[in-house]
């Protein structure tokens, strides 16, 4: 591979759609336990695998930032059941794009890079300049308003079409409120329907 070249194996459209749907899957948090964790001989633990995903993603993103001649600092973490990588820097709005479209595409490229290295699908979450954190806070408020409306009216409420990340945030908030929700429609027009209890 030529120096400065960023590559990733391509997935079929169906595989990519299944991978994106992973963002909506209910989170299975890693609970601390007093009991010893059984790890297969030679196989890293789940947290170690998530940390490895973060390292692979960070390497990929550092190379990408160098190629694009952009300054940015990388922050890696494990949040619940997924690796999380954030890029912070001066002006990285071009990496976010309109309504986060570029960010979504970059996240998929990073996940493909992780898949290429590990052979396993990744649910890694990428954030740039705090865009997702701000979006999450806005979506939580929108979801709470929709939940209140469902409780008041006693009827299902269909929300506007959203990305997989946005739907996941809404599903989590609805679940925390004690109601149920489901995604409906076809990409890119999938939306959340909140059901009364």
Number of C-alpha atoms within 10 A of each C-alpha: 6 5 7 10 9 14 13 16 9 12 11 8 9 9 11 14 13 12 18 18 16 17 21 20 14 12 13 9 10 13 7 7 7 5 6 6 9 7 10 8 6 6 9 12 13 13 16 12 16 22 18 17 28 26 17 20 27 21 14 18 23 18 16 16 16 12 13 9 9 14 14 19 13 16 13 17 15 18 15 13 17 24 23 22 24 22 21 16 14 10 11 15 15 11 20 20 13 10 11 19 13 15 21 21 14 18 20 21 20 26 24 24 24 24 17 16 13 14 10 13 14 22 22 22 23 23 22 21 19 14 16 19 12 10 15 17 12 12 18 18 13 15 23 15 12 20 24 13 16 19 16 10 11 12 13 18 18 17 17 11 18 17 20 22 19 20 27 23 18 29 25 18 21 21 13 10 13 10 16 18 20 15 19 13 10 9 12 10 11 17 21 22 20 25 18 18 11
